[in-house]
Amino acid sequence: MITSEVADRVYRLGHAFVNCYVVEDDGRVLVVDTGLPAMWPLLAEALRERGLRPGDVAAIVLTHAHFDHTGFAARAQARLDVPIWAHVDDFGLAEHPYRYAHENPRAFYPVRHPRALRILGAMAFAGALRVPGVRGLRPLPSGGALLVPGQPVVVPTPGHTAGHCALHLPDRDVVLSGDALVTLDPYTGVRGPQIVAGAATADSAQALESLAALAATGAGTVLPGHGDPWTRGVATAVEQAREVGAH
């Protein structure tokens, strides 16, 4: 599924309950997260829909390096010869995307949350079980604007992973939250603003603390790694996520 424009020159590419985003700036493109392997051809389709070409992609930024956010990163690196940025604390995870820290045993979640079975099955069918590692990444700064299309401001939001970062586009009133705040948890099937379950989150307490950094952006729209865009303001989303807490 390729959706329409979800913010000013920001386009959502969604497939198998995973989102990545295309940010356009004067004919140049930033890709935020690289989803699952099956999403690679969908990126080309999304670009064509906007009158853009693969050669217009200038950079890729990973909010974090879980397998469902690095799915076509290695392929894009080889085919497009573009830099890929991520926080240095996630470099090891990018090389080994299945060696990730998580608080709770994963096996029990489909039993306790059967709604998640359809989501996890779709992700597996889209290549979640065969994501290659990616190396040669560039380190994101600890804050400030990144000189790539859209000039996103890096917002460190550790907890889901050690190096998780959100991206704020102040001039577009948008924060791309990655998995620091989602509106659909793939491991429970629950919708609404929340942090991701401990099946995939390294430190839920830290993830909840990092919501303050998201709220500080004051963005009107939140674009999460999973689930639909939230257009009622990041402060409201953070408030609801805090009420849900860890699970």
Summary of the structure (lengths in Angstrom):
residues: 247
radius of gyration: 16.1
end to end distance: 28.7
largest distance: 47.9
contacts: 924
relative contact order: 0.16
helix: 31%
strand: 25%
